[in-house]
Amino acid sequence: MKEDSIKKEFLVPSDLSLVQKFSADVLSFLGPLKLDGGIVFDVKLCLEEALINAMKYGHKLQKELKVRLGVEYNEREVRISIEDQGEGFDPGKLVCCTESANLLKSRGRGVHLIRQLMDEVYYNKKGNAILMVKRLKREAGNRS
């Protein structure tokens, strides 16, 4: 992201009861963007899914382990990074939760939602960090 971006980082204990608090903190940090409801919904849902995945699967709910949550924005996009201290996973090996054979399986739905709702999604090689990008669609001439 360019130097005109505003950044903030949070260290989140792996406690599921804190997910909504940190989600609200991030949305408050993004407040100056005056995001429309659809973008707020997408960002909130994807942020919460990624945080829960990091806590549950990366840290196995060990509260002493912290998830690193980074948020960065400018007038064009919001970037959210989440990194846990776990062993990681291979996102390419997740089964597609929309295939009929997998409809009743509970795994992979959060990753699927994130891929559908965010404009760009990247994982690091180890598979313990995700970067989610949401582009901000603005009308021509509207900079508020």
Secondary structure by P-SEA (a helix, b strand, c coil): cccccccccccccccccaaaaaaaaaaaaaccccccaaaaaaaaaaaaaaaaaaaaccccccccbbbbbbbbbcccbbbbbbbccccccccccccccccccccccccaaaaaaaaacccbbbbcccccbbbbbbbbbccccccc
